[in-house]
Amino acid sequence: MGLAHDADVLVIGGGIVGLSTAYAITRAAPGTRVTVLEKEPGPARHQTGRNSGVIHSGVYYRPGSLKARYAVRGAAEMVKFCAEYGIPHAVTGKLIVATDRAELPRLHALVQRGRENGIPVRELGASQIPQYEPEVRGLAAIHVGTTGVCDFVAVARQLAHGSGAEIRYGTRVVRVDRRPERGVAVLTAAGDIVRGRVLVNCAGLYCDEIARLTGDDPDVRIVPFRGEYYELARPELVRGLVYPVPDPAFPFLGVHLTRGIDGGVHVGPNAVPALAREGYGRATVRPAELASTLAWPGSWRIARRHWRYGAGELRRSLSKGAFTEAVRRLLPGVCEDDLVPTAAGVRAQAVLRDGTLVDDFLIREGPRTVHVLNAPSPAATASLPIGREVARRALSAL
């Protein structure tokens, strides 16, 4: 006689992707028992709750990629979800601004990419930029009307409430015992054992470690990058969202300006290596986690390949003047005193052994397991379709 299961599906991680997965499972297969295990005392305490709150349009992403498909679909669904449940949101549109002649070909490529992804994009000359953002200067820009902002923490809470799943906060997983014929048993830090038929790993900053606990070696490692933000003391300088032209060699969008749903304007982030997976402060160091990052060959290959880019990011991290200089390229009227430090975030960036920064969503399966191993921006935007895809894989494994 088999052991009784506490749930059909165990989801590790109570961020927006884990909660969206639970929500999608209970809608696709009513009666399926889902338990979410989250180590924090509430939902969305890490990547979900520590970002710019932007509903991304999908203009940046390679046509046909999961990012492109899910962002375009997810943006429309997120606006509808927020409207349905009274969650604060606004479709503000955004400007992507070229401030250097070398950026103009890349800006034009974004126009083409946006159109291939089915996104309406308006090209602007220098004299047209002030129609949207009177204080912003540039050589040319594009306006993307479908971009917006919302409260992703409130979205996560609604997904948790609406899923009907059992959600156990303050529950940290320390061991996983997987037996393909029986299912999965999880040991928590409190000494409890929770059994399920299938395990879904949405552990974000710790997803590679959870994968290894199950016996699956994903051959990627999470390398944490801290994104530091400032708040603009004069928010009236920015009406909506203003971005630089991104460097296609990196999955980071550069220092940008985001008017949030509270009316404040976030400035940032940069991207510097964090010395802990939850390394929100420069002084936060976890030696074992740092050693794990340094032991991964891909970390050194990133450093060798991209040291110039990294040096610039580190300079902006250590020097407020350098950070201000980056902002002034878009917003010349800003001075150092206009930038007030605010909470940082950490991005869980999957890195391959050869040093490749994984750019797309990465979902892998093992016996009775589904692992979400890379869910960077625009994961919050795309969380509803991502949740459905992960749910589909989990249900097929039951």
NORVEN-V716345 format. One record per residue. RES is the residue in three letters. PSI is psi in whole degrees, 0 to 359 (none if undefined). BURIAL is # if it has 24 or more other C-alpha atoms within 12 Angstrom, else .. D_LAST is the distance of its C-alpha to the last C-alpha in whole Angstrom. Layout:
res,psi,burial,d_last
RES,PSI,BURIAL,D_LAST
RES,PSI,BURIAL,D_LAST
This chain:
res,psi,burial,d_last
MET,130,.,18
GLY,159,.,15
LEU,145,.,15
ALA,143,.,15
HIS,141,#,12
ASP,335,#,14
ALA,159,#,11
ASP,317,#,7
VAL,127,#,8
LEU,128,#,11
VAL,123,#,14
ILE,117,#,17
GLY,118,#,20
GLY,36,#,21
GLY,188,#,23
ILE,329,#,23
VAL,316,#,20
GLY,317,#,18
LEU,325,#,19
SER,324,#,19
THR,314,#,15
ALA,316,#,14
TYR,315,#,17
ALA,323,#,15
ILE,313,#,12
THR,337,#,14
ARG,322,#,16
ALA,329,.,13
ALA,77,#,11
PRO,140,.,14
GLY,345,.,13
THR,129,#,10
ARG,122,#,11
VAL,133,#,12
THR,129,#,15
VAL,129,#,17
LEU,117,#,19
GLU,126,#,22
LYS,337,#,25
GLU,165,.,28
PRO,357,.,29
GLY,176,#,28
PRO,160,#,26
ALA,42,#,27
ARG,351,#,29
HIS,248,#,29
GLN,320,#,29
THR,319,#,28
GLY,5,#,31
ARG,51,#,34
ASN,189,#,34
SER,352,#,36
GLY,24,#,34
VAL,133,#,35
ILE,103,#,33
HIS,144,#,33
SER,330,#,34
GLY,10,#,33
VAL,334,#,36
TYR,340,#,36
TYR,146,#,33
ARG,126,#,33
PRO,134,#,32
GLY,344,.,29
SER,160,.,27
LEU,320,#,24
LYS,313,#,27
ALA,312,#,29
ARG,314,#,27
TYR,326,#,25
ALA,314,#,28
VAL,313,#,30
ARG,317,#,27
GLY,325,#,26
ALA,313,#,30
ALA,319,#,31
GLU,323,#,27
MET,317,#,28
VAL,316,#,32
LYS,318,.,31
PHE,314,#,28
CYS,318,#,31
ALA,319,.,34
GLU,323,.,31
TYR,12,.,31
GLY,32,.,35
ILE,131,#,34
PRO,129,#,37
HIS,164,#,36
ALA,138,#,39
VAL,101,#,39
THR,337,#,42
GLY,163,#,42
LYS,157,#,43
LEU,136,#,45
ILE,119,#,45
VAL,129,#,48
ALA,126,#,50
THR,0,#,53
ASP,145,.,54
ARG,328,.,55
ALA,340,.,52
GLU,347,.,49
LEU,316,#,51
PRO,322,.,49
ARG,323,#,46
LEU,317,#,46
HIS,322,#,47
ALA,324,#,44
LEU,324,#,42
VAL,312,#,43
GLN,317,#,42
ARG,317,#,39
GLY,316,#,38
ARG,322,#,40
GLU,329,.,37
ASN,3,#,34
GLY,27,#,36
ILE,127,#,37
PRO,126,#,41
VAL,132,#,43
ARG,127,#,47
GLU,138,#,49
LEU,140,#,52
GLY,173,#,55
ALA,321,#,56
SER,345,.,59
GLN,343,.,56
ILE,316,#,53
PRO,345,#,55
GLN,325,.,55
TYR,318,#,51
GLU,94,#,52
PRO,333,.,56
GLU,356,#,56
VAL,141,#,53
ARG,148,#,55
GLY,171,#,54
LEU,327,#,55
ALA,166,#,53
ALA,167,#,49
ILE,147,#,46
HIS,127,#,45
VAL,109,#,42
GLY,343,#,41
THR,359,#,38
THR,146,#,37
GLY,193,#,37
VAL,155,#,36
CYS,178,#,34
ASP,95,#,33
PHE,334,#,30
VAL,319,#,30
ALA,325,#,30
VAL,314,#,28
ALA,319,#,25
ARG,319,#,27
GLN,320,#,26
LEU,318,#,22
ALA,314,#,22
HIS,319,.,24
GLY,349,.,22
SER,332,#,19
GLY,4,#,19
ALA,156,#,17
GLU,125,#,18
ILE,118,#,20
ARG,103,#,22
TYR,161,#,25
GLY,31,.,27
THR,101,#,24
ARG,130,#,24
VAL,129,#,21
VAL,342,#,23
ARG,147,#,21
VAL,130,#,18
ASP,111,#,17
ARG,128,#,14
ARG,111,.,13
PRO,329,.,11
GLU,344,.,11
ARG,329,.,11
GLY,210,#,9
VAL,135,#,11
ALA,133,#,15
VAL,133,#,17
LEU,130,#,21
THR,166,#,23
ALA,335,.,26
ALA,356,.,27
GLY,4,.,26
ASP,152,.,23
ILE,129,#,20
VAL,126,#,17
ARG,141,#,13
GLY,164,#,10
ARG,327,#,6
VAL,144,#,6
LEU,133,#,10
VAL,125,#,12
ASN,104,#,15
CYS,45,#,18
ALA,7,#,20
GLY,248,#,23
LEU,342,#,26
TYR,17,#,24
CYS,325,#,21
ASP,324,#,23
GLU,319,#,23
ILE,320,#,20
ALA,317,#,18
ARG,328,#,21
LEU,329,#,20
THR,347,#,17
GLY,358,#,19
ASP,125,#,18
ASP,108,.,22
PRO,352,#,21
ASP,29,#,25
VAL,159,#,26
ARG,147,#,28
ILE,121,#,28
VAL,115,#,32
PRO,134,#,33
PHE,126,#,35
ARG,133,#,37
GLY,117,#,38
GLU,138,#,41
TYR,154,#,43
TYR,158,#,46
GLU,140,#,47
LEU,120,#,49
ALA,337,.,52
ARG,76,#,54
PRO,342,#,51
GLU,348,.,53
LEU,342,#,53
VAL,128,#,50
ARG,321,#,49
GLY,244,#,45
LEU,133,#,43
VAL,124,#,45
TYR,150,#,44
PRO,172,#,45
VAL,122,#,44
PRO,156,#,42
ASP,120,.,42
PRO,348,.,40
ALA,349,.,40
PHE,145,.,38
PRO,33,#,34
PHE,147,#,37
LEU,356,#,39
GLY,171,#,42
VAL,121,#,44
HIS,172,#,43
LEU,126,#,45
THR,113,#,42
ARG,115,#,44
GLY,179,#,41
ILE,344,#,40
ASP,1,.,43
GLY,348,#,45
GLY,159,#,46
VAL,117,#,45
HIS,141,#,43
VAL,123,#,45
GLY,192,#,43
PRO,166,#,41
ASN,190,#,42
ALA,103,#,39
VAL,148,#,40
PRO,133,#,39
ALA,149,#,38
LEU,9,#,38
ALA,158,#,35
ARG,331,#,32
GLU,45,#,33
GLY,70,#,36
TYR,341,#,38
GLY,152,#,41
ARG,331,#,43
ALA,356,.,44
THR,113,.,41
VAL,130,.,40
ARG,104,.,37
PRO,318,.,39
ALA,320,.,35
GLU,320,#,34
LEU,319,#,37
ALA,321,.,37
SER,318,.,33
THR,315,#,34
LEU,335,#,37
ALA,346,.,36
TRP,122,#,34
PRO,327,.,36
GLY,329,#,35
SER,316,#,36
TRP,325,.,40
ARG,324,.,39
ILE,313,#,39
ALA,317,#,42
ARG,321,.,44
ARG,324,.,43
HIS,30,.,43
TRP,327,.,46
ARG,314,.,48
TYR,315,.,45
GLY,323,.,44
ALA,321,.,48
GLY,318,.,48
GLU,319,#,45
LEU,321,#,46
ARG,316,.,50
ARG,333,#,49
SER,319,#,47
LEU,340,.,50
SER,114,.,52
LYS,327,#,52
GLY,319,.,55
ALA,322,.,53
PHE,315,#,50
THR,321,#,53
GLU,318,.,54
ALA,321,#,51
VAL,323,#,50
ARG,340,#,54
ARG,326,#,53
LEU,321,#,51
LEU,83,#,53
PRO,336,.,57
GLY,1,#,58
VAL,142,#,56
CYS,169,.,57
GLU,321,#,56
ASP,343,.,57
ASP,346,#,54
LEU,118,#,51
VAL,122,#,50
PRO,142,#,47
THR,185,#,44
ALA,140,#,41
ALA,165,#,39
GLY,167,#,35
VAL,129,#,33
ARG,131,#,31
ALA,92,#,28
GLN,118,#,29
ALA,134,#,27
VAL,131,#,30
LEU,166,#,30
ARG,328,#,32
ASP,5,.,34
GLY,3,#,35
THR,129,#,33
LEU,116,#,32
VAL,124,#,29
ASP,334,#,30
ASP,171,#,27
PHE,143,#,23
LEU,114,#,21
ILE,124,#,17
ARG,155,#,16
GLU,147,#,13
GLY,183,#,12
PRO,118,#,10
ARG,22,#,7
THR,147,#,10
VAL,125,#,11
HIS,124,#,15
VAL,105,#,18
LEU,348,#,21
ASN,115,#,23
ALA,64,#,24
PRO,181,#,27
SER,129,#,30
PRO,49,#,29
ALA,321,#,25
ALA,315,#,26
THR,315,#,28
ALA,13,#,25
SER,327,#,22
LEU,309,#,21
PRO,326,#,20
ILE,316,#,19
GLY,320,#,17
ARG,321,#,15
GLU,315,#,15
VAL,320,#,13
ALA,317,#,11
ARG,316,#,10
ARG,321,#,9
ALA,317,#,7
LEU,326,#,5
SER,341,.,6
ALA,352,#,4
LEU,none,#,0
